[in-house]
Amino acid sequence: MSTSSEIKQIKRNYLAAFLICVLTTIVATPLRQVLDLANIVMLFLLVVFLVSLKLGRGPAIMSTVLAVALFDFFFVPPRFSFAVNNVQYIVTFAVMLAVGIVTAHLTASLSKHAAIVLNREQQTRRLYELARDLAGAISFEQVSNVLGHFMAWSGHIAKLHLLDETGELPSLKFEVALTAVAHTSIKQGILVTTTQLTESGSLTQVFPLKAPHEVRGVMVVNVDSDAKENAENDNESLFEAVANLIAISIERLHYVELTQQTKLDAIAERLRSSVLSSISHDLRTPLTGLVGMADALAITTVPQNEAIHNSAIAIRDQALAMSHLVSNLLEMAKLQSGKVVLHKDWQLFEDVIGSAIKLLKPALTQHQIMVTLAPNLPLVEFDDVLLERVLCNLLENAAKYSPAGESIEVRGFINQNLACISVLDHGSGFPVGETEALFQMFTRAEVESSTPGVGLGLAICRAIIEAHDGTITAVNQEQGGACVTLCLPLGEPPTVNPEVEDSP
């Protein structure tokens, strides 16, 4: 469908062709006395060529027919009549008409192809400029501005709508119909064209933003109703190229942001580890002195003042608890810095379980400890000091969060090619859906809790077990309570030769 301006231009071209033919006739009339009719025919053919070159095929064909008619009427005897006395002039008319039409067709085709090549050259240059501008964009707002500047020359309007983490298009939440079309385009990965979204029937083209790894959203182009046909035929491939460039740019911004966030997280982690290490070292010495002085005060005040004696004991216990927390902080800082060297040896689980229970005996006085070991547990390679630390943390947590009088179970067993230890309690268990988060630093089951602790125990356990190439998981038991299971690879333990008593 042609626009009103195009129709006016076509009318002007036809009028110009008509006037040029008339003007040629006026100019050629005085020359009739000095030029042969064959030369005058050449003048009309030249006019046809120029008209076809400048005004297009339609005006050129009209000028061809008009030139033949004018030549016959004004120059071929008898003049001022379409009658022809000499049959040879009919051949002249036919050849002139054929040459004019062919010349008009070829010249118009050449002009059209030249215009197409020029248009493509302009599109290529604009795409290059678009790619250059997108390469310098550092935010989604800048990408949108670059797109708007690019689309301004075409007279169309384009908007970007990106998918969020849930796969929705938040910028289209109030446009139900367009949202459905956009999701269709994203799902099928193709252009979707519709005229049903506006009352005026204007064309809406939805291009998926297909990046190398995934679809990032859609580009919606609104085309004026007068330019529908032109947009469908000429601009579809151009807009598709634009959508691909936009998608690549958006994906680049995504990964740049991800890289920056990763760097910030790494810097923050190193800073936190440095702070933890410094604070732990600085606090350990005064806490050790505080524990010693409180213990000495408790001993010396026994026969004198019972109130002072009890206060000294309370100070000693709190100092010991704080010293334990500081030790955890220092241990976590060492584990995260990678400075801990494992002293692994082939040992039995029962030895490290027994030493951990013995070490925590004062904290386990209100609980019955039940140990169940599978028969013929093999030797396992581990660092006994660090694994003892893991078991102490797990037993201490079980004692903290279990009611007094409830039993705590420790089980040792083999699971395929893994040697495992489980610590089970009968408390309230872990918060549903947050068992994995509890292994992060400074994360606790209850944020506001009267139970002492800063949320480092399970984080230390995971760091130690992962250093052994093992795994640790936490689940809630069906009958109530929590269960934490650590598993270490069995490996190939050394062969132990049985001792043979010497005969007397």
C-alpha positions in Angstrom: 0.0 0.0 0.0 1.5 3.4 -1.1 1.3 6.4 1.1 -0.3 9.7 0.0 3.2 11.3 -0.4 4.3 8.5 -2.6 1.1 8.8 -4.8 1.8 12.5 -5.2 5.4 11.9 -6.2 4.3 9.4 -8.8 1.8 11.9 -10.3 4.6 14.5 -10.4 6.9 12.0 -12.2 4.2 11.3 -14.9 3.6 15.0 -15.4 7.3 15.7 -15.6 7.7 13.0 -18.3 4.8 14.4 -20.3 6.2 18.0 -20.1 9.7 16.8 -21.1 8.3 15.0 -24.2 6.3 18.1 -25.2 9.4 20.3 -24.6 11.5 18.0 -26.8 8.9 18.3 -29.5 9.0 22.1 -29.3 12.8 22.1 -29.4 13.1 19.6 -32.3 10.5 21.4 -34.5 12.9 24.2 -35.7 15.6 21.6 -36.2 13.5 19.7 -38.7 15.0 21.8 -41.5 18.6 20.9 -40.6 18.3 17.3 -39.2 17.2 14.1 -40.7 14.2 12.4 -39.2 16.5 9.6 -38.0 18.5 12.1 -35.9 15.3 13.5 -34.5 14.3 10.0 -33.5 17.6 9.8 -31.5 16.6 12.9 -29.6 13.3 11.3 -28.5 15.2 8.1 -27.5 17.6 10.2 -25.5 14.6 11.7 -23.7 13.2 8.3 -23.0 16.5 7.1 -21.6 16.8 10.1 -19.3 13.2 9.8 -18.1 13.6 6.1 -17.3 16.9 6.9 -15.4 15.4 9.7 -13.3 11.7 9.1 -13.0 11.2 5.3 -13.1 9.7 2.6 -15.3 6.1 3.9 -15.5 6.9 7.4 -16.7 9.5 6.0 -19.1 7.0 3.7 -20.8 4.5 6.6 -21.0 7.2 8.8 -22.5 8.0 6.1 -25.1 4.5 5.9 -26.3 4.1 9.7 -26.2 7.4 10.2 -28.1 6.3 7.8 -30.9 2.9 9.6 -31.2 4.5 13.1 -31.2 7.1 12.1 -33.7 4.5 10.6 -36.0 2.1 13.7 -35.6 4.7 16.5 -35.9 7.5 15.1 -38.0 6.4 12.3 -40.3 4.7 13.4 -43.5 1.9 14.1 -43.8 2.4 16.3 -40.7 -0.2 17.0 -38.2 -1.8 13.6 -38.9 -1.3 10.1 -37.7 -1.6 8.8 -41.3 1.6 7.3 -42.7 2.4 7.5 -46.5 5.6 5.5 -46.3 5.4 2.0 -44.9 9.0 2.3 -43.8 8.0 4.7 -41.1 5.9 2.0 -39.5 9.1 0.0 -39.0 10.7 3.1 -37.6 7.8 3.5 -35.2 8.0 -0.1 -34.1 11.7 -0.1 -33.6 11.5 3.2 -31.8 8.7 1.8 -29.5 10.6 -1.4 -28.8 13.9 0.3 -28.2 12.2 2.8 -25.9 10.4 0.3 -23.9 13.5 -2.0 -23.5 15.6 1.0 -22.6 13.1 2.2 -20.1 12.9 -1.3 -18.5 16.7 -1.8 -18.3 17.4 1.7 -17.1 14.6 1.6 -14.5 15.8 -1.8 -13.3 19.4 -0.5 -13.0 18.1 2.5 -11.0 16.1 0.3 -8.7 19.1 -2.0 -8.1 21.3 1.0 -7.5 18.8 2.3 -4.9 18.7 -1.2 -3.3 22.5 -1.3 -3.1 22.6 2.2 -1.6 19.9 1.3 0.9 21.8 -1.8 2.0 25.0 0.2 2.2 23.3 2.6 4.5 21.8 -0.2 6.6 25.2 -1.8 6.9 26.8 1.4 8.0 24.0 2.0 10.5 24.4 -1.6 11.8 28.1 -1.0 12.2 27.4 2.2 14.1 24.9 0.4 16.3 27.4 -2.4 17.1 30.0 0.2 17.9 27.7 2.1 20.3 26.5 -1.1 21.9 30.0 -2.1 22.5 30.5 1.0 24.7 27.2 0.6 26.6 27.7 -0.2 30.3 24.0 -0.4 31.4 20.6 -1.5 30.1 19.5 2.1 30.0 22.3 3.0 27.6 21.4 0.0 25.4 17.8 1.2 25.2 19.0 4.7 24.3 21.3 3.4 21.6 18.4 1.4 20.2 16.1 4.4 20.2 18.7 6.5 18.4 19.1 3.8 15.7 15.3 3.4 15.2 14.7 7.2 14.9 15.9 7.3 11.3 13.4 4.6 10.2 10.4 6.3 11.8 9.5 3.3 13.9 9.4 2.8 17.7 11.2 -0.1 19.4 11.2 -1.1 23.1 13.1 -3.8 25.0 11.5 -6.1 27.5 13.8 -8.4 29.5 13.1 -11.6 31.3 13.6 -11.7 35.1 14.9 -14.6 37.2 11.4 -16.2 37.2 11.1 -16.1 33.4 8.5 -13.3 33.4 8.5 -9.9 31.7 7.9 -7.4 34.5 7.8 -4.4 32.1 4.7 -6.0 30.4 2.8 -7.0 33.5 -0.1 -4.7 32.5 -0.3 -5.7 28.9 -1.7 -9.2 28.9 -2.1 -9.6 25.1 1.4 -8.4 24.3 2.8 -10.6 27.1 1.2 -13.7 25.5 2.7 -12.8 22.1 6.1 -12.1 23.7 6.1 -15.5 25.4 5.2 -17.2 22.2 8.1 -15.5 20.4 10.5 -16.5 23.2 9.3 -20.1 23.4 9.4 -20.7 19.6 12.5 -18.4 19.1 10.9 -16.7 16.0 9.5 -13.4 14.9 5.8 -13.0 15.7 3.9 -10.4 13.7 0.4 -9.2 14.6 -2.1 -6.3 13.9 -4.5 -7.2 16.7 -2.8 -5.3 19.5 -3.9 -1.7 18.5 -7.2 -0.2 17.5 -5.6 1.5 14.4 -4.4 -1.9 13.1 -0.8 -0.9 13.1 1.8 -3.6 12.8 3.5 -5.0 15.9 6.6 -7.1 15.4 8.0 -9.1 18.4 11.6 -10.3 18.0 13.2 -12.7 20.5 16.5 -11.5 21.9 18.4 -14.7 21.2 21.8 -14.6 22.9 24.4 -17.4 22.4 23.3 -19.1 25.7 19.7 -18.2 26.2 16.8 -15.9 25.2 17.1 -12.7 27.2 13.8 -11.1 26.4 12.0 -9.5 23.4 12.3 -6.4 21.2 8.9 -5.0 20.2 8.7 -2.8 17.1 5.6 -0.8 16.4 5.1 0.1 12.7 2.7 2.7 11.4 -0.2 1.3 9.4 0.8 3.2 6.3 4.2 1.5 6.3 3.0 -2.1 6.9 4.0 -3.5 3.6 7.3 -1.8 3.4 8.2 -3.0 7.0 7.2 -6.5 6.3 9.2 -6.7 3.1 12.3 -4.6 3.7 12.9 -4.1 7.4 12.3 -7.6 8.8 15.9 -8.8 8.2 17.3 -5.5 9.4 15.3 -5.6 12.7 16.3 -9.2 13.2 20.0 -8.3 13.0 19.3 -5.4 15.4 17.7 -7.8 17.9 20.7 -10.2 17.7 23.1 -7.3 18.4 21.0 -6.2 21.3 20.8 -9.7 22.7 24.6 -10.1 22.5 25.1 -6.7 24.2 22.7 -7.6 27.0 24.3 -10.9 27.6 27.7 -9.2 27.7 26.4 -6.8 30.4 25.0 -9.8 32.3 28.4 -11.5 32.5 30.2 -8.3 33.2 27.9 -7.7 36.2 28.4 -11.4 37.3 32.2 -11.1 37.0 32.2 -7.8 39.0 30.0 -9.4 41.7 32.3 -12.4 41.9 35.3 -10.2 42.3 33.5 -8.2 45.0 32.5 -11.4 46.8 36.1 -12.7 46.7 37.5 -9.4 48.0 34.9 -9.3 50.8 35.7 -13.0 51.7 39.4 -12.3 51.9 38.8 -9.1 54.0 36.5 -11.1 56.3 39.0 -13.8 56.7 41.8 -11.3 57.4 39.6 -9.5 60.0 38.6 -12.8 61.6 42.2 -13.9 61.8 43.4 -10.6 63.3 40.6 -10.4 65.8 41.0 -14.0 66.9 44.8 -13.6 67.5 44.3 -10.3 69.3 41.6 -11.7 71.6 43.1 -15.1 72.4 45.9 -13.8 74.7 43.8 -11.6 77.0 41.1 -14.2 77.2 43.6 -16.8 78.3 44.8 -14.5 81.0 41.2 -13.7 82.0 40.4 -17.4 82.4 43.6 -18.0 84.5 42.9 -15.0 86.8 39.2 -16.0 87.2 40.2 -19.6 88.0 42.8 -18.4 90.6 40.3 -16.0 92.1 37.8 -18.9 92.4 40.3 -21.1 94.2 41.5 -18.4 96.7 38.0 -17.2 97.7 36.6 -20.7 98.6 37.0 -20.3 102.4 36.4 -16.6 102.6 33.3 -15.5 100.6 31.0 -17.9 98.7 29.4 -15.1 96.7 32.8 -13.9 95.3 33.7 -17.5 94.7 30.5 -18.2 92.6 31.1 -14.9 90.7 34.7 -16.0 89.9 33.4 -19.3 88.6 30.8 -17.6 86.4 33.5 -15.3 85.0 35.7 -18.3 84.3 33.0 -20.2 82.5 32.0 -17.2 80.4 35.6 -16.5 79.5 36.0 -20.2 78.5 32.9 -19.9 76.3 34.3 -16.8 74.7 37.7 -18.4 74.2 35.9 -21.3 72.5 34.1 -18.9 70.1 37.4 -17.1 69.4 39.0 -20.5 68.6 36.2 -21.2 66.2 36.8 -17.9 64.5 40.5 -18.5 64.2 39.9 -22.1 62.9 37.5 -20.8 60.3 39.9 -18.2 59.1 42.7 -20.8 58.8 40.5 -23.1 56.9 39.3 -20.5 54.4 42.8 -19.2 53.8 44.0 -22.7 52.9 46.8 -22.7 55.4 45.7 -25.8 57.3 47.8 -28.9 56.4 46.1 -32.3 56.9 48.1 -34.8 58.9 46.2 -37.9 57.7 46.7 -41.4 58.9 44.9 -44.7 58.7 42.8 -45.0 61.9 39.6 -46.4 63.3 36.4 -44.3 63.7 35.8 -45.7 67.2 39.0 -44.1 68.5 38.1 -40.6 67.3 34.5 -41.0 68.5 35.6 -42.1 71.9 38.1 -39.2 72.3 35.4 -36.7 71.2 32.9 -38.0 73.7 35.5 -38.0 76.5 36.6 -34.4 75.6 32.9 -33.2 75.8 32.0 -35.2 78.9 31.1 -32.1 81.0 28.8 -30.7 78.3 27.1 -34.1 77.8 26.2 -34.9 81.4 22.5 -34.4 80.8 22.3 -36.7 77.8 22.9 -40.4 77.3 25.3 -41.1 74.5 24.5 -44.2 72.4 27.3 -45.4 70.0 26.5 -47.9 67.4 29.2 -49.1 65.0 28.9 -51.5 62.1 30.9 -54.7 62.6 34.3 -54.8 60.9 34.6 -51.1 60.2 37.8 -50.8 58.1 40.6 -48.3 58.7 39.9 -44.8 57.2 42.5 -42.2 56.3 41.8 -38.9 58.1 43.4 -36.2 60.4 42.3 -37.3 63.8 42.7 -33.9 65.4 40.4 -32.2 62.8 37.9 -35.0 62.7 37.7 -34.9 66.5 36.9 -31.2 66.2 34.1 -32.0 63.7 32.6 -34.6 66.1 32.9 -32.3 69.0 31.0 -29.6 67.2 28.2 -32.0 66.1 27.9 -33.5 69.6 27.9 -30.0 71.2 25.1 -28.8 68.8 23.1 -32.0 69.6 23.5 -31.3 73.3 22.5 -27.6 72.9 19.3 -28.2 70.9 18.1 -31.4 72.6 16.0 -31.4 75.8 17.7 -32.5 78.9 17.4 -36.3 79.4 17.1 -37.1 75.7 19.7 -39.4 74.2 22.2 -38.6 71.5 23.1 -41.3 69.0 26.4 -41.8 67.2 26.4 -44.3 64.3 29.3 -45.5 62.2 28.6 -47.4 59.0 29.6 -48.1 55.4 27.7 -46.7 52.5 29.0 -48.2 49.2 32.5 -46.8 49.0 32.1 -44.3 51.8 32.7 -44.6 55.5 30.1 -42.5 57.4 29.4 -41.2 60.9 25.9 -39.9 61.8 25.0 -37.8 64.9 21.3 -37.9 65.8 19.4 -36.0 68.4 15.7 -35.8 69.5 15.3 -32.0 69.6 13.2 -29.7 67.4 15.3 -30.4 64.3 16.4 -27.9 61.6 14.1 -25.3 60.0 12.4 -26.8 56.9 14.2 -25.9 53.7 17.2 -24.2 55.4 19.4 -27.1 56.1 21.9 -26.1 53.4 22.1 -22.5 54.6 23.1 -23.7 58.1 26.5 -24.7 56.7 27.2 -21.0 55.8 29.2 -18.8 58.2 27.3 -17.0 60.9 24.0 -18.8 60.1 21.9 -20.3 62.9 18.7 -22.2 63.1 17.2 -19.5 65.3 18.4 -15.9 64.6 17.3 -14.7 68.0 18.1 -17.5 70.4 19.2 -17.8 74.1 21.4 -20.7 73.1 25.1 -19.5 73.0 26.9 -19.6 69.6 27.6 -17.5 66.5 26.8 -20.0 63.8 30.3 -21.2 62.9 30.2 -24.9 64.0 28.6 -26.4 60.9 30.7 -24.1 58.6 33.9 -25.4 60.3 32.6 -29.0 60.0 32.0 -28.6 56.2 35.3 -27.0 55.6 37.2 -29.8 57.4 35.2 -32.6 55.7 35.6 -31.1 52.2 39.3 -30.8 52.9 39.2 -34.6 53.3 37.4 -34.9 50.0 34.3 -36.0 51.9 30.7 -34.7 52.2 28.5 -33.6 55.1 24.7 -33.3 55.0 22.0 -32.4 57.5 18.4 -33.7 57.5 15.4 -33.9 59.8 14.3 -37.3 61.1 10.8 -38.5 60.4 10.3 -39.3 64.1 11.7 -35.9 65.1 15.1 -34.5 65.7 18.1 -33.7 63.5 20.6 -36.0 61.9 24.0 -34.8 60.5 26.0 -37.3 58.5 29.6 -37.0 57.4 31.1 -39.4 54.8 34.8 -40.0 53.9 36.1 -42.0 51.0 37.2 -45.5 52.0 40.3 -45.6 49.8 42.6 -48.6 50.0 43.7 -49.2 53.6 47.0 -50.9 54.2 47.1 -54.6 54.9 47.5 -55.4 58.6 49.2 -58.8 59.3 47.9 -60.5 62.4 50.5 -61.0 65.2 51.6 -64.6 65.7 52.7 -65.5 69.2 56.1 -67.2 69.4 56.0 -70.9 70.5 57.7 -71.5 73.9 
